[in-house]
């Protein structure tokens, strides 16, 4: 399953390393992390990492598998 996690602010290289396996796109206000999440445990792992780093989660959504990656 492909998920997108939008967090507030621009994440630097060091912060992005915490999300290995997810691609990052940054605009002037937010960072979009996108990638395959294997199961619910992995989903909770990403959400826990966002919380542990003190990031503000703006949005999380599951992307239909038939959309381009």
Secondary structure, DSSP 8 states (H G I E B T S, - for coil): -EEEEEEES---HHHHGGGTT-EEEE-SSEEEEEEE--SHHHHHHHHHHHHHTT--EEEEEEE-TTS--
